[in-house]
Amino acid sequence: MSKNKKLIIANWKLNPNSLKEAKKLFSDIKKTASKTSKIQTVICPPFVYINELNKMYSGHRIEIGAQNVFWENKGKYTGEISPSALKSVGAKYVIVGHSEARALGESNADVNKKVNIVLKTGLKVVLCIGESKRDSQALYLKFLKEELESALSDVPKNHLKNLIITYEPIWAIGKTADDAVSPHQMYEMYIFIKKILTELYGKFSASNVPIIYGGSAEPGNVEELLTQGEVDGFLVGHASLEAQQFNEILKITNSF
């Protein structure tokens, strides 16, 4: 992905319920995404659709990603998916540490193992961090710092080129644009995350890591978040399941 391009990632979660519907949604998005020269669009469907959707587009403006991964490339792990298997069917990105995975029991140590193996396999990591609520003492900043530092433990500087940080405040996920983070709050988080990355890897390396926003990103708030929040893109949940809404986000972002 070009450093100047914005990154828009669609997280379809457990949707849709059939390959036919998945292909229809992908086709509807492709009509717009294939024409947006200033954006790298990434579609992250359920595992079972990755291979088929990857066959439907041969250009570079749309890439396919996975919503999760396991921390080993081989072994006796029934039901898990390895980074190498994902790579073999065309996945280029992997979401790691999403709040919904953490809510199901994924620990900081699990996230760290996944981040390391995915980067070693040559895939891009979309690392999610986010607090469940904010407090007046700003203890949530300590929580976020621990999430980020633990996730990046043992990650070498030369792997940062394949790292994307997603700030997804859990209190804003799955709601409306009115409930999302404000542009001012996002800008503060952008500076905070860059500061931590700078402490870990130095200013130059930190400056090249994209920071995107997830948590009710919709057509109604993306422009403000882009212009005032300094975000490098979005991880889009429910709005990515409606082609018209998602395409509107692409068009707005592509205008900058």
SESESE-421583 format. One record per residue: residue in three letters; x, z, y of N, C-alpha, C in turn. Coordinates in Angstrom, 1 decimal, padded with zeros to 4 digits. Layout:
% residues N
(ALA (X Z Y) (X Z Y) (X Z Y))
...
% end
This chain:
% residues 256
(MET (000.8 000.0 -001.2) (000.0 000.0 000.0) (000.9 000.0 001.2))
(SER (000.6 -000.9 002.2) (001.3 -000.9 003.4) (001.1 000.4 004.2))
(LYS (002.1 000.9 004.9) (002.0 002.1 005.6) (001.0 002.0 006.7))
(ASN (000.7 000.8 007.3) (-000.2 000.7 008.4) (-001.7 000.5 007.9))
(LYS (-001.9 000.4 006.6) (-003.2 000.2 006.1) (-003.9 001.6 005.9))
(LYS (-005.2 001.6 006.2) (-006.0 002.8 005.9) (-006.4 002.8 004.4))
(LEU (-006.6 003.9 003.8) (-006.9 004.0 002.4) (-008.3 004.6 002.2))
(ILE (-009.2 003.8 001.6) (-010.6 004.2 001.3) (-010.8 004.2 -000.2))
(ILE (-011.0 005.4 -000.7) (-011.1 005.7 -002.1) (-012.6 006.0 -002.5))
(ALA (-013.2 005.3 -003.4) (-014.5 005.6 -003.9) (-014.4 006.4 -005.1))
(ASN (-015.0 007.6 -005.1) (-015.1 008.5 -006.3) (-016.5 008.5 -006.8))
(TRP (-016.7 007.7 -007.8) (-018.1 007.5 -008.4) (-018.5 008.7 -009.2))
(LYS (-017.6 009.6 -009.6) (-018.0 010.8 -010.4) (-018.6 010.3 -011.7))
(LEU (-019.7 010.9 -012.1) (-020.3 010.6 -013.4) (-021.4 009.5 -013.2))
(ASN (-021.0 008.5 -012.5) (-022.0 007.4 -012.2) (-021.3 006.1 -012.2))
(PRO (-022.0 005.0 -012.4) (-023.4 004.9 -012.9) (-023.5 005.1 -014.4))
(ASN (-024.7 005.0 -014.9) (-025.0 005.3 -016.3) (-024.8 004.1 -017.3))
(SER (-024.4 002.9 -016.8) (-024.2 001.8 -017.6) (-023.2 000.9 -017.1))
(LEU (-022.5 000.1 -017.9) (-021.5 -000.8 -017.5) (-022.1 -001.9 -016.6))
(LYS (-023.3 -002.3 -016.9) (-024.0 -003.3 -016.1) (-024.2 -002.8 -014.7))
(GLU (-024.6 -001.6 -014.5) (-024.8 -001.0 -013.2) (-023.4 -000.9 -012.5))
(ALA (-022.4 -000.5 -013.2) (-021.1 -000.4 -012.6) (-020.5 -001.7 -012.1))
(LYS (-020.8 -002.8 -012.9) (-020.3 -004.1 -012.5) (-021.1 -004.6 -011.3))
(LYS (-022.4 -004.3 -011.2) (-023.2 -004.7 -010.0) (-022.7 -004.0 -008.8))
(LEU (-022.4 -002.7 -008.9) (-022.0 -001.9 -007.7) (-020.6 -002.4 -007.3))
(PHE (-019.7 -002.7 -008.2) (-018.4 -003.2 -007.9) (-018.5 -004.5 -007.2))
(SER (-019.3 -005.4 -007.8) (-019.5 -006.7 -007.2) (-020.0 -006.7 -005.8))
(ASP (-020.9 -005.8 -005.5) (-021.5 -005.6 -004.1) (-020.4 -005.1 -003.2))
(ILE (-019.6 -004.2 -003.6) (-018.5 -003.7 -002.8) (-017.4 -004.7 -002.6))
(LYS (-017.1 -005.5 -003.6) (-016.1 -006.5 -003.6) (-016.3 -007.5 -002.5))
(LYS (-017.5 -007.8 -002.2) (-017.8 -008.8 -001.2) (-017.3 -008.5 000.2))
(THR (-017.3 -007.2 000.5) (-016.7 -006.7 001.7) (-015.2 -006.3 001.6))
(ALA (-014.9 -005.5 000.5) (-013.6 -005.0 000.4) (-012.5 -006.1 000.2))
(SER (-012.9 -007.2 -000.3) (-011.9 -008.3 -000.5) (-011.6 -009.0 000.8))
(LYS (-012.3 -008.7 001.9) (-012.1 -009.3 003.2) (-011.5 -008.4 004.2))
(THR (-011.3 -007.1 003.8) (-010.8 -006.1 004.8) (-009.3 -006.0 004.8))
(SER (-008.6 -006.7 005.7) (-007.2 -006.9 005.7) (-006.4 -005.6 006.1))
(LYS (-007.1 -004.7 006.7) (-006.5 -003.4 007.2) (-006.7 -002.2 006.3))
(ILE (-007.3 -002.5 005.2) (-007.7 -001.4 004.3) (-007.2 -001.6 002.8))
(GLN (-006.7 -000.6 002.2) (-006.6 -000.6 000.7) (-007.8 000.1 000.1))
(THR (-008.6 -000.6 -000.5) (-009.8 000.0 -001.2) (-009.4 000.3 -002.6))
(VAL (-009.8 001.5 -003.1) (-009.6 002.0 -004.4) (-010.9 002.5 -005.0))
(ILE (-011.3 001.9 -006.1) (-012.5 002.3 -006.8) (-012.2 003.2 -008.0))
(CYS (-012.7 004.4 -008.1) (-012.4 005.3 -009.2) (-013.7 005.6 -009.9))
(PRO (-014.0 004.8 -011.0) (-015.2 004.9 -011.8) (-014.9 005.9 -012.9))
(PRO (-015.9 006.1 -013.7) (-015.7 006.9 -015.0) (-014.7 006.1 -015.9))
(PHE (-013.9 006.8 -016.7) (-012.8 006.2 -017.5) (-013.3 004.9 -018.2))
(VAL (-014.5 005.0 -018.8) (-014.9 003.9 -019.7) (-015.1 002.6 -019.0))
(TYR (-015.2 002.6 -017.7) (-015.4 001.3 -016.9) (-014.1 000.7 -016.3))
(ILE (-013.0 001.5 -016.4) (-011.8 001.1 -015.7) (-011.3 -000.3 -016.1))
(ASN (-011.2 -000.5 -017.4) (-010.7 -001.8 -017.9) (-011.6 -003.0 -017.5))
(GLU (-012.9 -002.9 -017.6) (-013.8 -004.0 -017.3) (-013.8 -004.3 -015.8))
(LEU (-013.8 -003.3 -015.0) (-013.8 -003.5 -013.5) (-012.5 -004.1 -013.1))
(ASN (-011.4 -003.7 -013.7) (-010.1 -004.2 -013.3) (-010.0 -005.7 -013.6))
(LYS (-010.8 -006.2 -014.5) (-010.8 -007.6 -014.8) (-011.6 -008.5 -013.8))
(MET (-012.4 -007.8 -013.0) (-013.3 -008.5 -012.1) (-012.6 -008.8 -010.7))
(TYR (-011.4 -008.4 -010.5) (-010.7 -008.7 -009.2) (-009.2 -008.9 -009.5))
(SER (-008.7 -010.0 -008.9) (-007.2 -010.2 -009.2) (-006.4 -010.2 -007.9))
(GLY (-007.0 -009.8 -006.8) (-006.2 -009.7 -005.6) (-005.6 -008.4 -005.4))
(HIS (-005.1 -008.0 -004.2) (-004.4 -006.8 -003.9) (-005.2 -005.8 -003.0))
(ARG (-006.3 -006.3 -002.4) (-007.0 -005.4 -001.5) (-007.9 -004.4 -002.2))
(ILE (-008.2 -004.6 -003.4) (-009.0 -003.6 -004.2) (-008.2 -003.2 -005.4))
(GLU (-008.0 -001.9 -005.6) (-007.3 -001.4 -006.8) (-008.2 -000.4 -007.5))
(ILE (-007.9 -000.2 -008.8) (-008.7 000.7 -009.6) (-008.0 002.0 -009.8))
(GLY (-008.7 003.1 -009.8) (-008.1 004.5 -010.0) (-009.0 005.2 -011.0))
(ALA (-008.4 006.4 -011.4) (-009.1 007.3 -012.4) (-009.4 008.6 -011.6))
(GLN (-010.5 009.3 -012.2) (-010.9 010.5 -011.5) (-010.2 011.8 -012.0))
(ASN (-009.5 011.6 -013.1) (-008.7 012.8 -013.6) (-007.7 012.2 -014.7))
(VAL (-007.0 013.1 -015.3) (-006.0 012.7 -016.2) (-005.5 014.0 -017.0))
(PHE (-004.8 013.8 -018.1) (-004.2 014.9 -018.8) (-002.7 015.0 -018.5))
(TRP (-002.1 016.1 -018.8) (-000.7 016.3 -018.4) (000.4 015.9 -019.5))
(GLU (-000.1 015.2 -020.5) (000.9 014.7 -021.5) (000.6 013.2 -021.7))
(ASN (001.6 012.5 -022.1) (001.5 011.1 -022.4) (001.3 010.8 -023.9))
(LYS (001.4 011.8 -024.7) (001.1 011.7 -026.2) (001.0 013.1 -026.8))
(GLY (000.3 013.1 -027.9) (000.2 014.4 -028.6) (-001.2 014.6 -029.1))
(LYS (-001.4 015.8 -029.7) (-002.7 016.2 -030.3) (-003.6 016.8 -029.3))
(TYR (-004.3 016.0 -028.5) (-005.1 016.5 -027.4) (-006.4 015.7 -027.4))
(THR (-007.3 016.1 -028.4) (-008.5 015.4 -028.6) (-009.4 015.3 -027.3))
(GLY (-009.8 014.1 -027.0) (-010.7 013.9 -025.9) (-010.0 013.7 -024.5))
(GLU (-008.7 013.9 -024.4) (-008.0 013.7 -023.2) (-007.5 012.3 -022.9))
(ILE (-007.2 012.0 -021.7) (-006.7 010.7 -021.3) (-005.3 010.8 -020.7))
(SER (-004.3 010.1 -021.2) (-003.0 010.1 -020.7) (-002.7 009.2 -019.5))
(PRO (-001.8 009.5 -018.6) (-001.4 008.6 -017.5) (-001.0 007.2 -018.0))
(SER (-000.2 007.2 -019.1) (000.2 005.9 -019.7) (-000.9 005.0 -020.2))
(ALA (-002.0 005.7 -020.7) (-003.2 004.9 -021.2) (-003.9 004.4 -020.0))
(LEU (-004.0 005.2 -018.9) (-004.7 004.7 -017.7) (-003.9 003.5 -017.1))
(LYS (-002.6 003.6 -017.1) (-001.8 002.6 -016.5) (-002.0 001.3 -017.3))
(SER (-002.1 001.4 -018.6) (-002.2 000.2 -019.5) (-003.5 -000.6 -019.3))
(VAL (-004.5 000.1 -018.8) (-005.8 -000.6 -018.6) (-006.0 -001.0 -017.1))
(GLY (-005.0 -000.8 -016.3) (-005.0 -001.3 -014.9) (-005.2 -000.3 -013.8))
(ALA (-005.3 001.0 -014.2) (-005.4 002.0 -013.1) (-004.1 002.1 -012.3))
(LYS (-004.2 002.3 -011.0) (-003.1 002.4 -010.2) (-003.0 003.8 -009.5))
(TYR (-004.2 004.4 -009.4) (-004.3 005.7 -008.7) (-005.0 006.7 -009.6))
(VAL (-004.7 008.0 -009.4) (-005.4 009.1 -010.2) (-005.7 010.2 -009.2))
(ILE (-006.9 010.6 -009.2) (-007.4 011.8 -008.4) (-007.0 013.0 -009.2))
(VAL (-006.3 013.9 -008.6) (-005.8 015.2 -009.2) (-006.2 016.4 -008.4))
(GLY (-006.7 017.4 -009.0) (-007.1 018.6 -008.3) (-008.4 018.6 -007.5))
(HIS (-009.3 017.7 -007.9) (-010.6 017.7 -007.2) (-011.3 019.0 -007.4))
(SER (-012.0 019.4 -006.4) (-012.6 020.7 -006.4) (-013.6 020.9 -007.6))
(GLU (-014.2 019.8 -008.0) (-015.1 019.9 -009.1) (-014.4 020.1 -010.4))
(ALA (-013.2 019.6 -010.6) (-012.3 019.8 -011.7) (-011.8 021.3 -011.7))
(ARG (-011.5 021.7 -010.5) (-011.0 023.1 -010.4) (-012.1 024.1 -010.7))
(ALA (-013.4 023.7 -010.3) (-014.5 024.6 -010.6) (-014.8 024.7 -012.1))
(LEU (-014.4 023.7 -012.9) (-014.5 023.7 -014.3) (-013.4 024.4 -015.0))
(GLY (-012.5 025.0 -014.3) (-011.4 025.7 -014.9) (-010.0 025.2 -014.6))
(GLU (-009.8 024.1 -014.0) (-008.5 023.6 -013.7) (-007.7 024.6 -012.8))
(SER (-006.5 025.0 -013.2) (-005.7 025.9 -012.4) (-004.7 025.2 -011.6))
(ASN (-004.1 025.9 -010.7) (-003.0 025.4 -009.9) (-001.8 024.9 -010.8))
(ALA (-001.6 025.6 -011.9) (-000.5 025.2 -012.8) (-000.9 023.9 -013.5))
(ASP (-002.2 023.7 -013.9) (-002.7 022.5 -014.5) (-002.5 021.3 -013.5))
(VAL (-002.8 021.6 -012.2) (-002.7 020.5 -011.2) (-001.3 020.1 -011.1))
(ASN (-000.4 021.1 -011.1) (001.1 020.8 -010.9) (001.6 019.9 -012.1))
(LYS (001.2 020.2 -013.3) (001.6 019.5 -014.5) (001.1 018.0 -014.4))
(LYS (-000.2 017.9 -013.9) (-000.8 016.6 -013.8) (-000.1 015.7 -012.7))
(VAL (000.2 016.4 -011.6) (000.9 015.7 -010.5) (002.2 015.1 -011.0))
(ASN (003.0 016.0 -011.6) (004.3 015.5 -012.1) (004.3 014.4 -013.1))
(ILE (003.4 014.5 -014.1) (003.4 013.5 -015.1) (002.9 012.2 -014.6))
(VAL (001.9 012.2 -013.7) (001.3 011.0 -013.1) (002.4 010.3 -012.3))
(LEU (003.1 011.0 -011.5) (004.2 010.4 -010.6) (005.3 009.9 -011.5))
(LYS (005.7 010.6 -012.6) (006.7 010.1 -013.5) (006.3 008.8 -014.2))
(THR (005.0 008.6 -014.4) (004.4 007.5 -015.1) (004.4 006.3 -014.2))
(GLY (004.5 006.5 -012.9) (004.5 005.4 -011.9) (003.2 005.1 -011.3))
(LEU (002.3 006.0 -011.4) (001.0 005.9 -010.8) (000.9 006.7 -009.5))
(LYS (000.0 006.4 -008.6) (-000.2 007.1 -007.4) (-001.1 008.3 -007.5))
(VAL (-000.7 009.4 -007.0) (-001.5 010.6 -007.1) (-002.3 010.8 -005.8))
(VAL (-003.6 011.1 -006.0) (-004.5 011.4 -004.9) (-004.8 012.9 -005.0))
(LEU (-003.9 013.8 -004.4) (-004.0 015.2 -004.6) (-005.0 015.8 -003.7))
(CYS (-005.9 016.5 -004.2) (-007.0 017.2 -003.4) (-006.7 018.7 -003.2))
(ILE (-006.8 019.1 -002.0) (-006.8 020.5 -001.7) (-007.9 020.9 -000.8))
(GLY (-008.4 022.1 -000.8) (-009.5 022.4 000.1) (-010.0 023.9 -000.2))
(GLU (-010.5 024.5 000.9) (-011.0 025.9 000.8) (-012.5 025.9 000.6))
(SER (-013.0 026.9 000.0) (-014.5 027.1 -000.2) (-015.2 027.6 001.0))
(LYS (-014.5 028.3 001.8) (-015.1 028.8 003.1) (-014.0 029.1 004.1))
(ARG (-014.4 029.2 005.3) (-013.4 029.6 006.4) (-013.7 031.0 006.8))
(ASP (-012.6 031.7 007.2) (-012.7 033.1 007.6) (-012.1 033.3 009.0))
(SER (-012.5 034.3 009.8) (-012.0 034.5 011.1) (-010.5 034.9 011.2))
(GLN (-010.0 035.4 010.0) (-008.6 035.8 010.0) (-007.7 034.6 009.6))
(ALA (-008.3 033.5 009.3) (-007.6 032.3 008.9) (-006.8 032.5 007.6))
(LEU (-007.3 033.3 006.7) (-006.7 033.5 005.4) (-006.8 032.2 004.6))
(TYR (-007.8 031.3 004.9) (-007.9 030.1 004.2) (-006.7 029.2 004.3))
(LEU (-005.9 029.4 005.4) (-004.7 028.6 005.6) (-003.6 029.0 004.6))
(LYS (-003.6 030.3 004.3) (-002.7 030.8 003.3) (-003.1 030.2 001.9))
(PHE (-004.4 030.1 001.6) (-004.9 029.6 000.4) (-004.5 028.1 000.2))
(LEU (-004.7 027.4 001.3) (-004.4 025.9 001.3) (-002.8 025.7 001.1))
(LYS (-002.1 026.5 001.8) (-000.6 026.4 001.6) (-000.2 026.7 000.2))
(GLU (-000.8 027.6 -000.5) (-000.4 027.9 -001.8) (-000.9 026.8 -002.8))
(GLU (-002.0 026.2 -002.5) (-002.5 025.1 -003.3) (-001.6 023.9 -003.2))
(LEU (-001.1 023.6 -002.0) (-000.3 022.5 -001.8) (001.1 022.7 -002.4))
(GLU (001.7 023.9 -002.1) (003.1 024.1 -002.6) (003.1 024.2 -004.1))
(SER (002.1 024.8 -004.7) (002.1 024.9 -006.2) (001.9 023.6 -006.8))
(ALA (001.1 022.7 -006.2) (000.9 021.4 -006.8) (002.1 020.6 -006.7))
(LEU (003.0 020.8 -005.7) (004.1 019.9 -005.5) (005.4 020.6 -006.1))
(SER (005.3 021.7 -006.8) (006.5 022.3 -007.4) (007.2 021.3 -008.4))
(ASP (008.5 021.2 -008.2) (009.3 020.3 -009.0) (009.1 018.8 -008.8))
(VAL (008.3 018.5 -007.8) (008.1 017.1 -007.4) (009.3 016.6 -006.5))
(PRO (010.1 015.7 -007.0) (011.3 015.2 -006.2) (010.8 014.4 -005.0))
(LYS (011.7 014.4 -004.0) (011.4 013.7 -002.8) (011.2 012.2 -003.0))
(ASN (011.9 011.6 -004.0) (011.7 010.1 -004.2) (010.4 009.8 -004.8))
(HIS (009.6 010.7 -005.2) (008.2 010.5 -005.8) (007.2 010.5 -004.7))
(LEU (007.5 011.0 -003.5) (006.5 011.1 -002.4) (005.9 009.8 -002.0))
(LYS (006.6 008.7 -002.3) (006.1 007.4 -001.9) (004.8 007.1 -002.7))
(ASN (004.5 007.8 -003.7) (003.3 007.6 -004.5) (002.3 008.8 -004.4))
(LEU (002.4 009.5 -003.3) (001.6 010.7 -003.1) (000.7 010.5 -001.9))
(ILE (-000.6 010.8 -002.1) (-001.6 010.9 -001.0) (-002.2 012.3 -001.1))
(ILE (-002.4 012.9 000.1) (-003.0 014.2 000.1) (-004.4 014.0 000.7))
(THR (-005.4 014.6 -000.1) (-006.8 014.6 000.4) (-007.2 016.0 000.8))
(TYR (-007.6 016.2 002.0) (-008.2 017.5 002.5) (-009.7 017.4 002.2))
(GLU (-010.2 018.2 001.3) (-011.6 018.2 001.0) (-012.1 019.6 001.1))
(PRO (-012.6 020.0 002.3) (-013.2 021.4 002.4) (-014.4 021.5 001.5))
(ILE (-014.4 022.4 000.5) (-015.5 022.5 -000.5) (-016.8 022.7 000.1))
(TRP (-016.8 023.4 001.3) (-018.1 023.7 001.9) (-018.8 022.5 002.5))
(ALA (-018.1 021.4 002.6) (-018.6 020.2 003.2) (-019.0 019.1 002.2))
(ILE (-018.6 019.3 000.9) (-018.7 018.2 -000.1) (-020.2 018.1 -000.5))
(GLY (-020.6 016.8 -000.6) (-022.0 016.5 -001.1) (-023.1 016.7 -000.1))
(LYS (-022.7 016.9 001.2) (-023.7 017.2 002.2) (-023.9 016.0 003.1))
(THR (-024.1 016.2 004.4) (-024.2 015.0 005.3) (-023.1 015.0 006.3))
(ALA (-023.1 014.0 007.2) (-022.0 013.9 008.2) (-022.0 015.1 009.1))
(ASP (-023.2 015.6 009.4) (-023.4 016.8 010.3) (-022.7 018.0 009.7))
(ASP (-022.6 018.1 008.4) (-022.0 019.2 007.8) (-020.5 019.1 007.5))
(ALA (-020.0 017.9 007.8) (-018.5 017.6 007.5) (-017.7 018.3 008.5))
(VAL (-016.4 018.3 008.2) (-015.4 018.9 009.2) (-015.5 018.1 010.5))
(SER (-015.2 018.8 011.6) (-015.2 018.2 012.9) (-013.9 017.4 013.1))
(PRO (-013.8 016.4 014.0) (-012.6 015.8 014.2) (-011.5 016.7 014.7))
(HIS (-011.8 017.7 015.5) (-010.8 018.7 015.9) (-010.3 019.5 014.7))
(GLN (-011.2 019.9 013.9) (-010.8 020.7 012.7) (-009.9 019.8 011.8))
(MET (-010.2 018.6 011.7) (-009.4 017.7 010.8) (-008.1 017.5 011.4))
(TYR (-008.0 017.3 012.7) (-006.7 017.1 013.3) (-005.8 018.4 013.1))
(GLU (-006.4 019.5 013.2) (-005.6 020.8 013.0) (-005.1 020.8 011.6))
(MET (-006.0 020.4 010.6) (-005.5 020.4 009.2) (-004.5 019.3 008.9))
(TYR (-004.6 018.2 009.6) (-003.6 017.1 009.5) (-002.2 017.7 009.9))
(ILE (-002.1 018.4 011.1) (-000.9 018.9 011.6) (-000.4 020.0 010.6))
(PHE (-001.3 020.8 010.1) (-000.9 021.9 009.2) (-000.3 021.4 007.9))
(ILE (-001.0 020.4 007.3) (-000.4 019.8 006.1) (000.9 019.1 006.3))
(LYS (001.0 018.4 007.4) (002.3 017.8 007.7) (003.4 018.8 007.9))
(LYS (003.1 019.9 008.5) (004.0 021.0 008.7) (004.6 021.5 007.3))
(ILE (003.6 021.7 006.4) (004.0 022.2 005.1) (004.9 021.2 004.3))
(LEU (004.5 019.9 004.4) (005.3 018.9 003.8) (006.7 018.8 004.4))
(THR (006.8 019.0 005.7) (008.0 018.9 006.4) (009.0 020.0 006.0))
(GLU (008.4 021.2 005.8) (009.1 022.4 005.3) (009.7 022.1 003.9))
(LEU (008.9 021.4 003.1) (009.3 021.2 001.7) (010.3 020.0 001.5))
(TYR (010.1 018.9 002.4) (010.8 017.7 002.1) (011.5 017.1 003.3))
(GLY (011.3 017.7 004.5) (011.9 017.1 005.7) (011.0 016.3 006.4))
(LYS (011.2 016.1 007.7) (010.3 015.4 008.6) (010.1 013.9 008.2))
(PHE (011.1 013.2 007.9) (011.0 011.8 007.6) (010.1 011.6 006.4))
(SER (010.4 012.3 005.3) (009.6 012.1 004.1) (008.2 012.5 004.3))
(ALA (008.0 013.6 005.0) (006.6 014.1 005.3) (005.8 013.1 006.1))
(SER (006.4 012.5 007.0) (005.7 011.5 007.9) (005.1 010.3 007.2))
(ASN (005.7 010.0 006.0) (005.2 008.9 005.2) (004.1 009.2 004.2))
(VAL (003.7 010.4 004.1) (002.7 010.8 003.1) (001.3 010.7 003.8))
(PRO (000.5 009.8 003.3) (-000.9 009.6 003.9) (-001.7 010.9 003.7))
(ILE (-002.5 011.2 004.7) (-003.5 012.4 004.6) (-004.8 011.8 004.9))
(ILE (-005.7 011.9 003.8) (-007.1 011.4 004.0) (-008.1 012.5 003.9))
(TYR (-009.3 012.2 004.3) (-010.4 013.3 004.3) (-011.4 013.0 003.2))
(GLY (-011.8 014.0 002.5) (-012.9 013.9 001.6) (-013.9 015.1 001.8))
(GLY (-015.1 014.8 001.8) (-016.1 015.9 002.1) (-017.2 015.4 003.0))
(SER (-018.2 014.6 002.5) (-019.2 014.0 003.3) (-018.7 013.0 004.3))
(ALA (-017.9 012.1 003.8) (-017.4 011.0 004.7) (-018.5 009.9 004.6))
(GLU (-019.1 009.6 005.8) (-020.2 008.7 005.9) (-020.0 007.8 007.1))
(PRO (-020.8 006.7 007.1) (-020.7 005.8 008.3) (-020.9 006.5 009.6))
(GLY (-021.6 007.6 009.6) (-021.9 008.3 010.9) (-020.7 009.2 011.4))
(ASN (-019.7 009.4 010.6) (-018.6 010.3 011.1) (-017.2 009.7 010.9))
(VAL (-017.1 008.6 010.3) (-015.7 008.1 010.0) (-015.0 007.6 011.2))
(GLU (-015.7 007.1 012.2) (-015.0 006.6 013.4) (-014.4 007.7 014.2))
(GLU (-015.1 008.8 014.3) (-014.6 010.0 015.0) (-013.4 010.6 014.3))
(LEU (-013.5 010.7 013.0) (-012.4 011.2 012.2) (-011.2 010.4 012.2))
(LEU (-011.4 009.1 012.3) (-010.2 008.2 012.5) (-009.5 008.3 013.8))
(THR (-010.3 008.3 014.9) (-009.8 008.3 016.2) (-009.3 009.6 016.7))
(GLN (-010.0 010.7 016.3) (-009.7 012.0 016.8) (-009.1 012.9 015.8))
(GLY (-009.4 012.6 014.5) (-008.8 013.5 013.5) (-007.5 013.0 012.9))
(GLU (-007.1 011.8 013.3) (-005.8 011.2 012.8) (-005.7 010.9 011.3))
(VAL (-006.9 010.9 010.7) (-006.8 010.7 009.2) (-006.3 009.3 008.9))
(ASP (-005.7 009.1 007.7) (-005.2 007.9 007.2) (-006.2 007.2 006.2))
(GLY (-007.4 007.8 006.1) (-008.4 007.2 005.3) (-009.4 008.2 004.7))
(PHE (-010.1 007.9 003.7) (-011.2 008.7 003.2) (-011.3 008.7 001.7))
(LEU (-011.7 009.8 001.1) (-012.1 009.9 -000.3) (-013.6 010.0 -000.2))
(VAL (-014.3 009.0 -000.6) (-015.8 008.9 -000.4) (-016.5 009.2 -001.7))
(GLY (-017.4 010.2 -001.7) (-018.2 010.6 -002.9) (-019.5 009.9 -002.9))
(HIS (-020.6 010.6 -002.6) (-022.0 010.0 -002.7) (-022.2 008.7 -002.0))
(ALA (-021.6 008.6 -000.8) (-021.8 007.3 -000.1) (-021.1 006.1 -000.8))
(SER (-020.2 006.3 -001.7) (-019.6 005.2 -002.4) (-020.5 004.6 -003.5))
(LEU (-021.6 005.3 -003.8) (-022.6 004.8 -004.8) (-023.6 004.0 -004.2))
(GLU (-023.7 003.8 -002.9) (-024.6 002.9 -002.2) (-023.7 001.9 -001.5))
(ALA (-023.7 000.7 -002.1) (-022.8 -000.4 -001.6) (-022.9 -000.6 -000.1))
(GLN (-024.2 -000.6 000.4) (-024.4 -000.8 001.8) (-023.7 000.3 002.7))
(GLN (-023.8 001.5 002.3) (-023.1 002.6 003.0) (-021.6 002.5 002.9))
(PHE (-021.1 002.3 001.7) (-019.7 002.2 001.5) (-019.1 001.0 002.3))
(ASN (-019.8 -000.1 002.2) (-019.3 -001.3 002.9) (-019.3 -001.1 004.4))
(GLU (-020.2 -000.3 004.9) (-020.2 000.1 006.4) (-019.0 000.9 006.7))
(ILE (-018.6 001.8 005.8) (-017.4 002.6 006.1) (-016.2 001.7 006.1))
(LEU (-016.2 000.7 005.2) (-015.1 -000.2 005.2) (-015.0 -001.0 006.5))
(LYS (-016.1 -001.5 006.9) (-016.2 -002.3 008.1) (-015.7 -001.5 009.4))
(ILE (-016.2 -000.3 009.5) (-015.8 000.6 010.6) (-014.3 000.8 010.6))
(THR (-013.8 001.2 009.4) (-012.4 001.5 009.3) (-011.5 000.3 009.6))
(ASN (-012.0 -000.8 009.1) (-011.2 -002.1 009.3) (-011.2 -002.5 010.7))
(SER (-012.0 -002.0 011.6) (-012.0 -002.4 013.0) (-011.0 -001.7 013.8))
(PHE (-010.2 -000.8 013.2) (-009.2 -000.1 014.0) (-007.8 -000.7 013.7))
% end
